[in-house]
Amino acid sequence: MLGQMQQAPLLLTDILRHALRNSANQEIVTRLVEGGIHRYTYREAGERIAQLAHALVEMGIGEGDRVAVIGWNTHRQLELYYALAGIGAVCHTINPRLGPENAGYVMNHAGNKAVFYDATFAPLAAGLAPHLPQVENYVELCPEGAQTQNGLDAKSYEALIAGKPSEYEWPGLDENTACAMCYTSGTTGKPKGVLYSHRALVLQTLVASLPSSLGCGPDDVCLPVVPMFHVNAWGVPYTALLLGMKLVLPGPGLDGKNLHEMIVEEDVTYALGVPTVWLGLLAYVAENNLDFGKLKYSLIGGSALPEKIIRGYDAYGVRCRQGWGMTEMSPLGTVNVEEPGFYDRPIDERIPEQVKQGKAVPFVDMRVVTPNGDRQPHDGESEGHLQVRGPWIIDTYYGFEENALTEDGWFDTGDVAVIHPDGQMQITDRAKDVIKSGGEWISSIDIENAALNHPDVVQAAALGMHHPKWDERPLLVVQLKPGSSTDLSAIQSFVNEKLPKISAVDDVQAVEEIPLGATGKVLKTKLREHFKDYKLPTAA
């Protein structure tokens, strides 16, 4: 017997309608690329989204068309998120840090029909244009008449939408219609496309809005520092509007000074970003004897949460939460939300819990398996390959015929993890980064987190180097603070005191700068190439 409920598609335009109906006077604030601060209400945003939808249709953009967006976190990109999805097109956010070769590859692979870009990225757009024969229109996200003279004959965004009707009759799409697209960062090969549906993103937004997920609400002021090209800014452009939060968009101002100014002046209470951003902001605040205003929570993802960040922000009364997910997961997988009374405990008791990635959010299923596919117990000790499944997790990469799943329907994340008896998942390493020594697995993450606690270490990476007896042993590579005269042997002693004997690093080497990828993650492939002829002193 079937239930007798109405069948209504889950569409992103329903989130927009809800926001306009219930939170029309709420604010969206942006630091503009062209300078200054822009602020308007949800109602005004809705009118401009409708104007943009009319303009897109007049440009010939229709259902299924992929449109590239190369931009900072601004109100204009937010409008593109909703207008493109609303007319049935696909918002393909481009990571400008991919570089010209990979950016051109993903835009051709996606078959982008139009390109919207911020002035900052006008040189990139102009350089790519000769290699993008399928692109019919270029639009610069700028005021009328302010286009960069880069030979593209680009339209101005503000001129494009000016005078268009401020209402739009959104079509009743199938909820499985594609609405957004991101490519993986391509650290181990060509980037792969992930095509999101309305249904997937609406379901994830509903779950993200739960107190047991992101843990924010309508009274919060939300600052997504995570870029809008990084898995839809972790879904914040949807969650914020569904909850009716004040949304603060940092634009190009991602340095400590500009971020601190936005946090304090706009009364930000909840911020999201990757560890490298929070380390830089923490240093700026400490060096200038400032505080974080009304900031209560920082959700950190993209890389493991270092103890250094937890302790640093805790000193200012800011609580750090860790979240975990992937481009292939839209991205929400786990959030480490505290139990009642958690912050009554001493920080030394809290940190072992806070460095865990958290519990799976509703509708995400996780398992840990051995290389042979045997399921590991949830005992907090049995490591294995982390696999996931759920309604917003990838089935097939864009342009691929074979699906991306195991034979029994799970997606292998490429992470090595344990799951604790209480459901907390903890990543011990990326499968490709695990250091295999004498039959044991050594976590590079544990070594890196120990190193980051040293006051002179800015960035750290642990590599498995060949050893004639143990197969591999750890080499720690560090980037030191400018002007630091710390002896590397002292750093080695500092780190090894915090690690079990098996994980003790055999050597420490310093580099001027540790290479970071497009999403702020360490590029260990480049470090391995740099140290390909290096031999550990213990390997002699």
Phi, psi and omega in degrees: 000135179262150175292165184241050179262156175296149176256110180235130180292146176270109186233148178296332177295337176290326174296316179298313179301316180299316181297318181289328181284324190248343184222038189301331184265002178292155187261149166235124185241135183227137165275117188283148175297322182278003178103147179089179181245135176247136175221141174206175183266167173305320181301313180294324176297317180299321178295319180289326176297319177296316178300318179295320179301315177300317181295321180297316180297318178296332177285349182095012177277128182222190184301130178089348179288138178262128182239124182278141176230121178243098187200170174277174175286099181222170178296330180292319177291325175301317178297322177295321177310309188278321183292315180297312179298321184296327180269003178093005177272180185239124177274108182258097180282131183256131175278109184294341180282356176297335184088160186303319184296308182288325177297315177298321179298311184292327180289323175288318180298322180283341182070044183299134182267334179214160180228125172252134184214150173281158183303326178306325187257016177300318177298321178296314180298317180294322179291329181279331189310315181297343182257008182238071186295338184277347182285127183260333184219141172242135180228126177268132183281080188206167176296164180300131178080004184257015182299146174289139178276085184239014176082007183268348186054045183283148174280156171274135180301314183294324176291326181299318185266347184301134175081357179283155179302143184267012173230150180216136178272099184292134182289153176275088184279160167293136183295344177271004176298137178293143182226338183209160185209133173226152175250145174298162187284350172070036181287340181236026181154191179295142176301148179244143183272137176240122186253115184266146177258160174305313183303312182299314184286327176292315179300315180296321180297319178299317180288320179299334183280353180288147175302331181275003176253254180293332176076023176248167183213184186297340179275354181278154171249117194253130178240101174277102175279333174303131185296151178290349174272354182261088180051055176057037182052041180057028176082002184300321179301337177269313183298318182300315182288324178297320181276345181078031181280152165292131184246126181245119184250123190280353182056221181277358186275072184259007175279167183303316183298310183291320178295316179299318179300315180295318181299314185283314185287332181258008178057044180296134178248340186219123182229153183225138178180181182270160185304322183300323179294316184289329175295317179296318180293319179300317179297318180297315181295317181293317183294332184253010176054049182251185172226185184253020177059234183263010181299125181253319186227145170233120176267125187239132179208187180091327175208167180300144181279113180286147176303327181302321179289317181302310182293319182298313182284328179300326179297338178257006179081016179260129183264130182260125174250147177251137173236157180220142175184193183210164172307320182288354182245009172075359004244006198290122177236306179221156170219138179265084179267133188289148171284158177305137179082001184301318185278003171278347182276154176299151185298327180295333176279331184283323188302316179302335177276321184290337180279355174282153183282343174110184181268148178299136176287163180307139176079000172256124179253140181230149171213157176241127185232155175283169176303337178273357179093005179282135183285132180271148178289156178271072184247003180076003182233328186278107182277158175183185180281128182278125179234148186223161171207155181166173188285352176236028179250143187304146169253311184218137175290147182299129178086357178261146178273318181278143179286169188261018189253164172289172182300330180259018167091022178252152175260125179275119187283342186084003177261151170255133188209169167236155172241128183277162181303332180274006179095353179292130176261140179226119178281129178262339177180167163283142183305322183283348183254353179301136178264117185262110187230115177057035180085357178254154174261127177251130181280119175292332180296317180298319180295315182295319179295322177296318180294321183293345176284346177286133186297339182261001182263120179271319182212153183213150176213133178255131181238145172273118181250147183303139176221130186296334182263316190259003184078297176221150171222156186282133166250130177259124176252130184233150168249120185267159174300145177305132178084000181292138177245017181299134178286135183295330178293329177292322176295319179300316178296318179302314182290314186293335176295337184262000187241153170296157187304320182299330185267357183303135183283142182275341179196159175233131176235144179253142173235157181297320180209129175278125184291135178246146179275191187296335181248019176088007179270149179294133178270088183290337177299319179290323178293321179297322177295319180297323184255022185297332180260004182283144176235131178298144177297334180278354183266000183291000000 
